[in-house]
Amino acid sequence: MKSTRFAIAIALAALIAAPVFAKTPAVNFDDGVDASAILKEVKAAAKKDATVVPAQYAGPRRTDTDCVSVSFGANDPASSPTFSLRSQEYYEECYQTGDPRQGGGRQCYERVGRTYHELASVTIRDRQPLLPWERDTFRVCLDGPWLSINEIETAYDYRLVSGGNYNGAYVLAPGRKIAQRPDPIGVLGDLNSSMKLTLKDKWASYYAGESIEIKYTLKKHVQNWFDPVIAEGSITAAVADSYSVDLSKSGNFENGKSYYIEYSIRRIGQVSKDSFTRTLETNKVSRANLSIAFNK
């Protein structure tokens, strides 16, 4: 019978085991085991004790990413210099503090883990010609132990020949030609005192047989205030070395006021993408009359 009582007491103790350190009455196994009395006494002791053994929790892991952009112009070498990449690893660790019944909770901090270093370079094999304003631009990144390369903007559809994983010596080969955005400063404008806008096309010879759209906005310059729009429009013409917009009969100018033009261009054809370039401004001038005309 003693062995049976002993087994019952052990099972009960395992069921109600907790990190409680208050003293409980001794049990006389020879006089019988009152399980309900033991459970009641243990619960009472647990309420009096506010100590909780801290427990550690493994939190998420993260790494910072180190990237370098590599760009090739029309006259640059086909291989970049070798560069170094560094990625740091971090772990979050949390501890249970205090008694949750008394406002306790978790405290977390970030622990520094491993640091990764890699050398990398980019080489273009069988390189094809670029137009003077075009560039092949790539981004090489290290994230933890992993290397990667991505195209930012390129004039060709490149395929990976070698490199990657733990090999940072990337070799790429060009495929089909891809139209890039036109040179944002390939066409520059000047406004003279006769209100004639003249635009010079630096790359006209590369766009022979194609068209260009010029979008413009004439504004009056107002010091420390918004500049009101006087006239605006767009003109499409065949590509030429220069373009002009003559402004003379659309209204009266105010004496002593300055005027200028905001403009952007769009190439229409196969050489470049047909998106508008960013807006540029001419110089500021004064004039009395305003009209709009176009000459090639």
C-alpha positions in Angstrom: 0.0 0.0 0.0 2.9 2.4 0.8 4.2 2.0 -2.8 0.7 2.9 -4.2 0.5 6.0 -2.1 4.0 7.0 -3.0 3.2 6.7 -6.7 0.0 8.8 -6.3 2.0 11.5 -4.5 4.7 11.6 -7.2 2.1 11.9 -10.0 0.3 14.7 -8.2 3.5 16.6 -7.6 4.4 16.4 -11.3 0.9 17.7 -12.2 1.1 20.8 -10.0 4.9 21.5 -10.4 5.7 25.2 -10.8 8.5 27.6 -10.0 7.3 28.0 -6.4 9.8 28.1 -3.6 7.6 28.7 -0.6 7.8 25.9 2.0 4.8 23.5 2.1 3.9 21.0 4.9 5.5 17.6 4.9 3.3 14.6 3.9 2.9 11.5 6.0 2.4 8.7 3.5 1.7 6.2 6.3 -1.5 8.1 7.3 -2.9 8.3 3.8 -2.7 11.0 1.1 -5.3 13.8 0.9 -4.7 15.0 -2.7 -7.2 17.9 -2.4 -5.5 19.2 0.7 -2.1 19.1 -0.9 -3.3 21.0 -4.0 -5.0 23.6 -1.8 -1.8 24.2 0.2 0.4 24.4 -2.9 -2.0 27.0 -4.6 -1.9 29.1 -1.5 1.8 29.0 -1.4 2.0 30.0 -5.1 -0.1 33.1 -4.5 2.3 34.3 -1.8 5.4 33.8 -3.9 6.1 36.5 -6.6 9.3 35.0 -8.0 9.4 33.8 -11.6 12.4 32.1 -13.1 13.5 34.2 -16.1 13.1 32.4 -19.4 15.0 33.2 -22.6 13.3 33.4 -26.0 15.0 33.3 -29.4 13.7 36.2 -31.5 13.9 37.0 -35.2 17.2 37.3 -37.1 17.9 40.1 -39.5 20.8 41.3 -41.7 21.6 44.7 -43.1 22.3 44.8 -46.8 25.3 46.5 -48.4 25.0 47.5 -52.1 27.3 49.2 -54.6 26.1 50.6 -58.0 28.3 49.9 -61.0 27.9 52.0 -64.1 29.5 51.7 -67.5 29.5 54.6 -70.0 30.1 54.5 -73.7 33.9 55.0 -73.3 34.5 53.2 -70.0 36.4 49.9 -69.6 34.4 46.7 -69.8 35.4 45.7 -66.2 34.8 47.6 -63.0 37.3 47.8 -60.1 37.0 45.2 -57.4 35.1 46.6 -54.4 34.3 45.3 -50.9 30.8 44.6 -49.4 30.0 44.1 -45.7 26.8 42.7 -44.2 26.1 42.6 -40.4 23.9 40.0 -38.8 21.7 40.7 -35.7 19.6 38.5 -33.4 16.8 39.6 -31.1 16.8 38.0 -27.7 14.0 38.4 -25.1 13.8 37.6 -21.4 10.8 37.2 -19.2 11.1 39.6 -16.2 9.1 39.7 -13.1 5.8 38.1 -12.3 3.2 38.6 -15.2 0.6 38.8 -12.5 2.3 41.8 -11.0 3.0 43.7 -14.3 6.0 41.7 -15.4 6.7 41.1 -19.1 9.4 40.5 -21.7 12.4 42.6 -22.2 14.2 42.4 -25.6 17.5 43.6 -27.0 19.4 43.0 -30.3 22.6 41.0 -30.2 25.3 41.4 -32.9 25.9 38.2 -34.7 28.3 37.4 -37.5 29.8 39.9 -39.9 30.1 38.9 -43.6 32.6 40.3 -46.1 32.8 39.7 -49.8 34.8 41.1 -52.7 32.9 41.8 -56.0 33.4 43.1 -59.5 31.4 43.3 -62.7 32.7 42.5 -66.2 30.8 42.8 -69.5 31.9 40.2 -72.0 31.5 40.8 -75.8 30.6 44.4 -75.1 28.3 46.2 -77.6 28.5 49.9 -78.3 26.4 52.4 -76.3 25.1 55.8 -77.6 27.0 58.7 -76.1 24.4 59.5 -73.4 23.6 55.8 -72.5 24.9 53.9 -69.5 24.7 50.3 -68.3 24.0 50.4 -64.5 23.9 47.5 -62.2 23.6 47.1 -58.4 25.6 44.4 -56.5 24.4 43.6 -53.0 25.5 41.4 -50.1 22.8 40.3 -47.7 24.2 38.1 -45.0 26.3 35.5 -46.9 24.3 35.9 -50.1 25.5 38.0 -53.1 23.1 39.3 -55.9 23.2 41.5 -58.9 20.4 43.4 -60.5 20.0 45.7 -63.5 19.1 49.3 -62.7 19.0 50.6 -66.3 20.8 49.1 -69.2 21.0 49.5 -73.0 21.0 45.7 -73.5 19.2 42.7 -72.0 22.1 41.1 -70.1 22.4 37.5 -69.0 24.6 36.2 -66.2 27.6 34.1 -67.5 29.2 33.5 -64.1 29.2 34.8 -60.5 26.8 34.7 -57.6 26.3 32.8 -54.3 29.8 33.1 -52.9 31.5 34.2 -56.1 31.4 38.0 -56.5 33.3 38.1 -59.8 30.2 38.7 -62.0 30.5 38.3 -65.8 27.6 39.4 -68.0 26.9 39.2 -71.7 24.6 41.5 -73.7 21.5 40.3 -75.6 19.0 42.4 -77.5 19.1 46.2 -77.6 16.9 48.1 -75.2 15.8 51.7 -75.8 16.8 53.9 -72.9 15.5 57.3 -71.8 16.8 60.2 -73.9 19.5 62.5 -72.7 17.7 64.9 -70.3 20.0 67.8 -71.4 20.4 66.7 -75.0 18.2 69.7 -76.1 18.9 73.1 -74.4 16.8 76.2 -74.8 17.6 79.9 -74.8 15.1 82.8 -74.6 16.2 86.2 -76.0 14.9 89.7 -75.4 12.6 89.4 -78.5 10.9 86.5 -76.8 12.2 83.9 -79.2 12.9 80.5 -77.8 15.8 78.7 -79.6 16.6 75.0 -78.8 19.8 73.3 -79.9 19.6 69.5 -80.4 23.0 68.0 -79.4 22.2 64.5 -80.7 20.2 65.3 -83.8 22.5 63.1 -86.0 21.6 60.0 -83.9 17.8 60.6 -84.5 17.8 61.2 -88.2 14.4 60.5 -89.7 12.6 60.6 -86.3 10.5 63.2 -84.7 10.6 65.3 -81.5 7.9 66.8 -79.4 8.7 70.0 -77.5 6.4 70.9 -74.6 6.7 74.5 -73.2 5.2 76.8 -70.6 5.8 80.6 -70.6 5.8 82.1 -67.1 6.1 85.5 -65.5 8.6 85.6 -62.7 7.1 87.1 -59.5 9.5 87.6 -56.6 8.6 85.6 -53.5 5.4 84.4 -55.0 4.0 81.8 -57.5 4.9 82.4 -61.1 1.7 82.7 -63.2 1.4 80.9 -66.6 1.2 83.3 -69.5 1.1 80.6 -72.3 1.7 77.0 -72.9 1.7 74.4 -75.6 3.5 71.7 -77.5 4.9 71.3 -81.0 6.0 68.2 -82.9 8.6 68.4 -85.7 11.1 66.4 -87.6 14.5 66.2 -85.8 16.8 69.0 -86.8 19.9 70.7 -85.4 17.8 73.5 -83.8 14.1 74.5 -83.2 12.5 77.8 -82.4 9.3 79.2 -80.9 8.6 82.9 -81.6 6.5 84.6 -78.9 5.1 88.1 -79.7 1.2 88.6 -79.9 -0.6 86.8 -77.1 -0.8 89.7 -74.7 1.0 92.6 -73.0 4.0 92.3 -70.8 4.4 94.3 -67.6 7.2 96.8 -67.6 10.1 95.7 -65.4 8.8 92.1 -65.1 10.9 89.0 -66.1 9.7 86.1 -68.2 11.1 82.6 -68.8 10.1 79.3 -70.3 9.9 75.8 -68.8 10.3 73.0 -71.4 10.8 69.3 -71.8 11.2 67.1 -74.9 10.1 63.7 -76.1 11.8 61.6 -78.7 9.4 59.8 -81.1 11.0 56.8 -82.9 13.1 53.7 -82.2 16.3 55.1 -80.8 15.1 56.1 -77.3 12.1 55.7 -75.1 9.3 58.1 -75.9 8.9 59.5 -72.3 9.3 63.2 -71.7 12.6 64.4 -70.2 12.6 66.3 -66.9 11.6 70.0 -67.1 14.3 72.5 -67.7 14.2 76.4 -67.5 15.5 79.0 -69.8 17.1 82.3 -68.7 14.8 85.2 -67.7 14.2 88.2 -70.0 11.8 91.2 -70.4 9.6 92.0 -73.4 6.4 93.9 -74.3 4.4 91.7 -76.8 3.6 88.0 -77.0 2.6 85.6 -79.8 3.3 82.0 -80.6 4.7 80.6 -83.9 7.1 77.7 -84.8 10.0 77.4 -87.2 12.4 74.6 -87.9 
